């Protein structure tokens, strides 16, 4: 229900195998497009959740643009909270947890 909370965005997802989904949000009025959001920018936002590949859906609850503590980083952080009556684009990517017989990611 998009009206259940006015201070957060909740992404619900399921994967067909074990893995982690990562998301980033941007305000619709920011002028940012999908072309401006490469995978490293999605990962830098630090919003993620694991899904085991079966069972109930997983969720990522986003309460601000980036999930960071500014005093612990050396970059310009976007810590603006999610605002009521504001539209957002949500960009997500997922990475499976598969490993080969030597324990290396596939």
C-alpha positions as CSV (number, residue, x, y, z in Angstrom):
1,X,0.0,0.0,0.0
2,X,1.7,3.2,-1.1
3,X,-0.1,5.3,1.5
4,X,0.8,3.1,4.5
5,X,3.8,5.3,5.4
6,X,4.7,8.8,4.5
7,X,8.4,8.8,5.6
8,X,9.7,5.7,3.8
9,X,9.7,3.6,0.6
10,X,9.4,-0.1,0.9
11,X,10.8,-2.3,-1.9
12,X,9.4,-5.8,-1.9
13,X,11.3,-8.4,-4.0
14,X,11.9,-12.1,-4.5
15,X,14.8,-13.8,-6.3
16,X,14.7,-17.2,-8.0
17,X,18.0,-18.1,-6.3
18,X,19.8,-16.9,-3.2
19,X,21.2,-13.4,-3.5
20,X,21.1,-9.8,-2.4
21,X,19.2,-6.9,-4.0
22,X,20.6,-3.4,-3.8
23,X,18.5,-0.2,-4.3
24,X,18.9,3.6,-4.6
25,X,16.3,6.3,-4.8
26,X,16.3,9.7,-6.4
27,X,13.8,12.4,-6.4
28,X,11.8,12.6,-9.6
29,X,12.5,16.3,-9.8
30,X,16.2,15.8,-9.5
31,X,16.7,15.5,-13.3
32,X,18.6,12.2,-12.7
33,X,17.8,9.4,-15.2
34,X,18.5,5.7,-15.3
35,X,21.6,6.5,-17.5
36,X,22.9,8.6,-14.5
37,X,22.7,5.6,-12.1
38,X,25.4,3.0,-12.9
39,X,25.6,-0.1,-10.6
40,X,28.3,1.5,-8.4
41,X,26.0,4.4,-7.5
42,X,23.3,1.9,-6.5
43,X,25.7,0.0,-4.3
44,X,27.0,3.3,-2.8
45,X,23.6,4.1,-1.5
46,X,23.9,1.1,0.9
47,X,20.3,-0.1,0.9
48,X,20.2,-3.9,0.5
49,X,18.5,-7.1,1.7
50,X,19.2,-10.8,1.2
51,X,16.7,-13.3,-0.2
52,X,17.2,-17.0,0.1
53,X,15.8,-17.8,-3.4
54,X,12.5,-19.3,-2.0
55,X,10.0,-18.6,0.7
56,X,8.5,-15.2,1.6
57,X,9.4,-12.0,-0.2
58,X,12.2,-9.8,1.2
59,X,11.9,-6.1,1.8
60,X,14.2,-3.1,1.7
61,X,12.9,-0.1,3.8
62,X,14.4,3.1,2.5
63,X,14.2,6.1,4.9
64,X,16.7,8.5,3.3
65,X,18.4,8.9,-0.1
66,X,21.6,7.1,1.1
67,X,22.0,4.7,4.1
68,X,25.3,6.2,5.3
69,X,26.7,8.0,8.3
70,X,28.4,11.1,6.8
71,X,31.1,11.3,9.5
72,X,32.3,7.8,8.4
73,X,32.7,8.6,4.7
74,X,35.0,10.9,2.7
75,X,32.5,11.9,0.0
76,X,29.4,14.0,-0.4
77,X,26.5,12.0,1.0
78,X,22.9,12.4,0.1
79,X,21.2,11.9,3.5
80,X,18.0,13.8,2.7
81,X,15.0,11.9,4.3
82,X,12.2,10.5,2.3
83,X,9.5,13.3,2.1
84,X,5.8,13.1,2.0
85,X,4.1,14.2,-1.2
86,X,7.4,13.7,-3.2
87,X,7.8,11.3,-6.1
88,X,10.9,9.1,-6.3
89,X,12.5,6.8,-8.8
90,X,13.8,3.6,-7.4
91,X,16.7,1.8,-9.1
92,X,17.6,-1.7,-8.0
93,X,20.1,-4.4,-9.0
94,X,20.5,-8.0,-7.6
95,X,23.5,-10.2,-7.3
96,X,23.2,-14.0,-6.8
97,X,25.2,-15.7,-4.1
98,X,26.4,-18.6,-6.3
99,X,29.9,-19.9,-5.8
100,X,31.9,-22.5,-7.8
101,X,33.4,-25.7,-6.3
102,X,36.5,-23.7,-5.2
103,X,34.4,-21.2,-3.2
104,X,34.8,-18.3,-5.8
105,X,31.8,-16.3,-7.0
106,X,30.4,-17.3,-10.4
